[in-house]
Amino acid sequence: MKLLGKHIEKHGSGHVTVRPEDDEDMWHLYNLIQEGDEVRAPAIRRVVNVSATGSTESHRVRMSLTLSVTRTHFSPSASSSTPTPGSSSASQGSAMMQITGRVVVENQHVKMGSFHTLDIETHRDVKIFKENWDSIALERVTEACVEGRGAEVGAIVCGEGTAALCLLSEHMTVIRQRIDVPVPRKRTGSSSMHDKGLERFYNTLYSSFLRHIPYSSLRVVVIASPGFVKEAVYDYIFAEAVKTNNKPLLQARNKFLRVHISSPHVHSLVEVLKSPEVSSQLKETKFAREGIMLDKFFKTLGSDEDRAWYGPDHVELAASRGAIGTLLISDELFRASDPVQRKRFIVLVEGVREKGAEVLIFSSMHESGQQLNQLTGIAAILTFPLDIEVVEAEEREAKLEQESTATELATDT
């Protein structure tokens, strides 16, 4: 995303002008734009002109509209249909974002106060006005505009006859294509139908891989599966590369890693990212760090539950005691329509950071973020153990003492 302009006053109000360039930028905008913000972006409206004789003529006019946002909608891909057996389904469309709201700046074609929906498009400027640019929003702008951002990992998550081809970037897991080819079972005395089904599956996967995975620009390409499917897929890809003299693919051979997973589904990418062979190559990337720390949280929860807390109320209690070593929080919590709720989590994050703890903001477009969302969207690994029941009892006692003191003061007056 390109930052074209930025003006923030000392008290926090101001505007930022950006130009989204890819799907991930759309995701950043979806997380930036809140209900009550004002957004100015290009739009196309059908305008009807009435002549003196009463005849009408309509034509489409491109204009810029400024809306006071009432609703936002994000769709990761224009195509998300489930493939039928024997087919492959590709996500041909790009991410879509729509903003609905009332027009707050009148022009010759649109009246003030009328409702409109803006379709945000890549390579078109978007101006965002906020009454308060908080630290999380400003951090998101800075992060989105870092040069050289993009997909870093390609993944083939496969089983016998099924595969999903994915690209992983800092904030998104994009499924580029799903493949489902029926493979008949082996029969006693004959395996020809089984072998033909596998050959068709491997051939479909190979051609889809060449179309959808830019292996030359990626750090790592992971082939993950239960059992030995990953070995067979790896061997087929490079046998075909040798047969067709595909030199770029042969030169990228050292980028390919084979990883065992428990099931041939996309959610198993969490297992891929925490595997030693992958994490060692991606240790400085944001999404790999998130996967490792989420895994550490679950292990801590199983072995020492007094050092693994989750849920907004409990995590706030741990923060008040200065016990948090690592805070895990989903970006979904910052999209709360209630500004009080959003402010609550911003204050929590800022307070934890001030005490020197690590804060990881998980993207809910990654599998790790979706797992965290199932666990209330917020969790913490503590630097020292705290018993939840003891802490809650202490809090209740402190509250009763405050109420008693307040009652005594009121009686004395």
N, C-alpha and C positions, 0 to 999 in steps of 0.2 A: 504494500500500500504506500502511496506517495503522500507525504504531508505537504500541502500547498500553502497553507496559512494557519497561523495560530495566534490568538489574542486572548489571554486570560487575565482578568483583573485581580488585584490583591485579595479581594473578598471571595474569589472563586468563580464568578460568572464570566462568561465569554463565549468564544466560538472557535471551532477548528474546521478547516477545510481539507478534505482528503479525497484521494482518487483510488477506489478499489481496483485491483488488478487480477484477482483470482478468487477461487471459492473460499479460501481461508480468510481473505479480506472481508468477504460477505459475513463470515462468522464473527469476525471482530466487530463489524458494524452492528450486528444483531446484539452483541453484548454491550456495546457502547450506548446505543440509543434507547432511552427509557421513556415511559409514559410521562407526558408533560414537557418533554424537550421540544424544541422547534428544529425542523429539518428543511433545508432548501435543496432541491434536486430537480433535474430535468424531467418533464412529463409531456405526454401527448394527449391532447383533448380534441374531441370532435366538436367543431364549432358550426352552428347553423345560422346562416344569414337569410333574412327575409327581405325580398325586394319590394319596391313600391307597388308592384302589381300583385303582391301576395305570394309569389312563387318562392320556394325555399331552395337553398343550396348549402350543402354541408361539405366540409373539408377538415382534414386533420391538421392541427397546429402544434408545433413543438414550442414549449415554453418552460420557464422555471417557476415552480410553485413552492411556497413556504407553508408547511403544515405544523400545527400543534399536535403532537403525536398522541393518539389514543390507543393504538394497538400496533404491534409488530408481528410479523410472521416470517420464519425462516424454513426453507426446504433444502436439505443437503443436495438433492439432485432432482432434475426434472423427470428422470426415469427411475422408478424404484420398484418396478414390478417383479414378482417372484417368477423365476424361470420354470417352465414346464419341463418334464423329463425329455432328454434328448436335445435340449436347446441351451443356448448361452445368452445371458441377459447382460447388456452393457449399459452403464450409466452415461448415455450420450449427452444429456443436458447438463448444464452447469448449475451450481447452487443458485437459489432464488431467494430474494428478500423483498418483502412488501411492507410498506408503512402506511397506515391509515390514520387520518386526522382531519381537523378542520383547517381550512385555508385562513391564514392570519395576515397575509399581505395581498391586497387586491391588485388585480391587473385588468386589462381591457376585456379579457375573455372569461374570467372566473370571479364570482362574487365572494366577498368576505363571509366567512362562517359556513360556506358550503363544504360538504365532505368530499374527500378525494382519497384515492389510493395510489401511492407512488410505487412503481416497480423499479427498484434500485438495480442499476446495470453496471457491469465492469467498465472501466475506462471512462466513466462519467463522474464529474465532480459532485461531491456531497458536502454540504455545509451544516454543521451541527451546533446549535445554540443550547447552552445549559445555564441554569441559574447557579448551579454549584458543580464545578468540575472537581470531584473528590479524587483522592490518591489512587484508587483502583482504576478509575476511568482514565486518568492521565498515564498511568502505568501501561494500560492497554494500548493507548495511542502510540506510546514510545516503542512498545514491543512489536506492534503491527508494522511499524515503519522501518524496522531494521533491514538493512540491505542484505541481499543474498539469502533471504528466507525461502523455504520451499520444502518439497518432500525430500526426506533423507533415507527412508527405508521402503523397500518394496517387499511384499510378502505374498507367497502362494500358500494359502491354507487349504489343504486337500485331504481327501479320503479316496477310496476306490470309486471312481465315477463322478465325484463332486469336487469342486474347487472354487475358491474365491480369490480373486486377484486384487490386492489392496496396495494403497500408497499411504504411508504415515508421515505426517508433518508435525510441527510443534503442537498444533492445536486440533488437528483433525485426522480421523481415519476414513479414507475415501475408498469405497469398494468400487473398483473400476469395472469389474465383470464377475458375474457368477456363472459357473458351468455345471451342468447336470446331464451326464451321459449315462444311460442305462448299461450296466455291464452284467451279462447273464452269469449265473453260477456255473462252476465247472461240473460236468456230468461224468459219471463213471464211463471210462473208456474213450471219452472225447472232450477236449478242451478248446476246440476251434472257435466256438461262439464266444466263449469267455475271452480268448486271446484277441479276437476281432473287436470286441467291445472295448477292451483296454487300449488297443491300438487307436481306435477312433477317439477315445478320451484323451490320450496323450497328444495326438495330433491337434485336437481342438484346443487343448491347453497351451501347446507350444505356439500356435498361430496367435492366440489371444495374448499370450505373454509378450510377443514381439510388438503387438499393436498397442498395448496399454501400459507396459512397464518401461520407463526410460532408464534402463539399467546402467547406461554409461555415466549418468549424472548422479546416481545414488551412492551412498556410502556402503550399504549392505543390501543384499537380496536374500531373504529368508525363505526356504522351502520347509514347511512345517506340516507334520501329519502324525497320526498314530501309526504304529507298525512300520512297515518298510516301503510305504507308498512314496515317501520323500526321496528315497534312494532311487527308485525306479524313475520318478519324474526328473530328478537331477541327471541321471544317465541318459534319458531320452533327449533332454534339451541339448546336452553337449554332443551327443551322437549326431543329432540333426544339424548342429552348428558346424561340426566337422564335415558332414556330408554336403552342406550348402556353402561351405567356406565363409561362414559368417565371422569375419575377423574381429569386429568390435565386441561380439558376445564372447568369443574365445579369450580375448584380452581381459574381459571383466570376470573371468572365472574365479579369481581369488576373492571376489566380493560375495560369492554364494556360500551360504551357511545352511546346514540341514539340522533341524531342531525337532525333537520329539515333543508332541503335545498329547493331551488326554482325549480330545475330541476334535473332529474335523470342522469346527465352526469358528466364526470370526471372533467370538468372545475369548477364544484360546490365545489370542494375540497377547494377552496379559502374561501368559506363561512364556511366550516367545521373548518378550522384552526383559523378563527377569532371569532368563537363562544365562549362565556365565559367558558363553561364547558371544552372545549378542550384546549383553550389558557392558562387556569389556571394550567393545568398539563404539558404544554409544553413551559412555558414562557421563559425558559432559552435556548431553542433550536433555531438554526439559522433560519430554514425555517418558524417556527411559528412567530418569530419576523418580518420576511419579510412580511408575510401576514398581520399582524397587522398594520405595518407602511404603506403598500400600501393602505390599507383601510382608514387609517388616511389621506393619501395624497388626495384620491378621495373625502373624506368628506370636507377637507380643500378647495379643488378646487371648491366645490359646494357652500361653505358658505363664504369663504374669499379668493378669487382667487389671491389677491396680495401677499399671503403667500404660494402659491403653483405654482411653475414654472416647466416647462418641455421643453425638446429640448436642444441639445448641446449648441447652441449659448446663449440662455437665461440663462441656468444654469451656464455657464461660467461667464456671467455678474453678476449673483447673488453672485458667489464665489468671484469675484473681489471686491465686496462691503462688503465682510465678513458677508453676510446675511444668509448663509446656516446653518441650525440646523441639518438636516438629509439629506444625499445624497443617493438616490436610483439609482443604476446603474446595468445594465445587463452585465453578463459575455460575452455576444455575441459581445459587443463593443470592448472587448480586443482581439477578434479573427480576427480583421480587417487585411486583407492581406497587407494593406498599413502601414508600420511601423510608418509613421508620424501620422496617425490617432490613432494608438495604443498609441503612446507616448503622444498625446494630452490628452487622457483620464487618463493615468497614472499620468501625471503632475497635472491634475485637482483633482484626488483622493488624491494625496500626499499633495497638497495645502490645501484642505478642512480638512484633518486630522491634519495638523500642527496648524490649527486654533481651534482645539478642538471639531470639529463637528463629528457626527456619520456617518460612511459610511457603507452601506449595499450593498454587491455585490450579486445580485440575480442570481440564476441558471435558465437558460432558459429551463431546464428539469423539472421545477416545473410550476404549473399553474400560480402562482404569477409572475414568470419571464416572461412567455409568455404574460401575460397581460401588463407588463411593456414594453416589446418589441413592442407591438402595439401602445405604447405611446412614440415612438422614442428610447426607451431603457434607458432613463435617465430622472430623475425628482428630485426635491428638495422641502423639506418643510422648509420655511424660519423662522428665529427667530423673524423677524420684517417685516411688509408689505413693498413691493416695487411696484410701479406702472411701469409696463413694458414700456409703451409709454414714460413716463417721463425719465426713465433710458436710453432708446434708443436715445431720443432727446439729453440728456446730452452727451452721447457717440459721437453722430454725431458732436455736437458743439466742443467737445474736439479734435476730429479728424481734423475738419476744421481749428481750431486754430493752431494745430501742422503743418498742411500743409502750412498755411499762414506764420508761423514763419520760416519754412524751405525755403520758397520762398524768404522771405526778406533777410535771411542770404546768399542765393545764389546770390541775386542781389548785396548785399554789397561787396561780394568777386569778 
